[in-house]
Amino acid sequence: MTELRIGDADREAAVRALGEHYAAGRLTKEEFDERADLAWAAKTGSALHPLFVDLPRPQAARPVAPAVAGRAPDRGPGWFLVTKVLVALVLVIALLNQPQVFLLLFAAWLVLGRNHWSHGRRHHRLR
């Protein structure tokens, strides 16, 4: 069975990967040059395979840390500002229509805002 030929994009990808190994200190300049020449001369994928046998496989992208149970994912400072503006709008409407509802909503807003800011400061110090 005849193996399929590779194209320039495959050769470039192999040389780029070798360059990453060189940058990480796994290859000397001479080893990189020798392997890069072999990669550029390769006609099939099996000719590229021996160039990487003694090198570690590339690491997959690290997964994003899962959200802590009971805590909303971090949406950034802009999201918090938008939320505060919307809540303020609801408070103004409540104040104009029913002052009792306004007092209840305002108290909730203060409590929730305090929890967010205290968590944010604590989280910021850990970074």
Order of alpha helices (4+ residues) and beta strands (2+ residues): alpha-alpha-alpha-alpha-alpha
